[in-house]
Amino acid sequence: MINWFKDKYVTILADLRRAHVSATVWVNGLALTALEALPFLKENFPELQDYVSPDFYRQAMTVIVVANIILRFKTNSALRNK
């Protein structure tokens, strides 16, 4: 059991060390940052109220899902192998 856990730990660390080369990690990181920042921006910059409607969030999530599907088809190896 301990060897299995150690092997999984080593595998996860190898993936994390190479995460910066993954387009999927970058797209999801940027999308998360943008979607988390939007409420703050709407609150502090009232002129954005017209551009960021509730429908905008739905459209943004659709774009993120489609981008993830495309990137998943593009991906053919584990992060540790890149």
N, C-alpha and C positions, 0 to 999 in steps of 0.2 A: 504493500500500500504506500509506503513512504517513497519507494522508487518511482511509482506511478505519479505521485504528486510532484516529485522533483523533476521528472521528465516534462510534465505539463507546465511547470513554472519556467523551465528553461525555454520551452517552445513559445510561451507567451512573451517572455523577455526578448527573444529573437525577433518576434513579430513587431514588438513595440520599437525596437532599435531601428527597424527599416520602415516604420510608418510614414516618415516624411517623404518617401518616394511614391506613395500611393495617391493616385488621382482621386480615388474614392474618399480617402481620409481628408484630403484638401477640400473637395467639394462639400462634404458634410460638415467640416469644421467652419468653413465660410458661411454656409447656409445657417447653421446654428447660431453663429455670431450675429448675422444680419437679422434673423428672426427674433432673437432675444433683444437686440438693440432697438427695434422698431417702436415698441411702446415707449421707451425712454425718449426717442427722437420725436414721436408724436406729441408727447407731453411738453417738451421743451421748445419745440419749433412748431407753433400753431399753423404755419403755412403749409406744413406737410399733411394736415388733416384731409385736404381735398384729394391727395394722391394715394393715401394709405387707407383704404376702406376695408371693411370686414371681408369683402369679396377678394381683396388683394391677398389676404392670408391663404385663402383657398387656392387661388391661382399659384401662389408661391409654393405651397406644399405639393401641388400637382407637378410643377416643374422639378422640384427636388426628387420626387418619386421617379419621374421619367429619367432624370439624370442618373439616379442610382441604378435603374434597370439597364441603361446603356453602358454604364461603367461596369456593371456585373458581367455583361456579355463580353466586354473588352478584357476583363481580368482573366488570366489563365494560369496564374501561379500564386503561391502563398507569399506573404510579405517577406518572410525569412529567406525566400529564394530570389528576391529581386536584387 
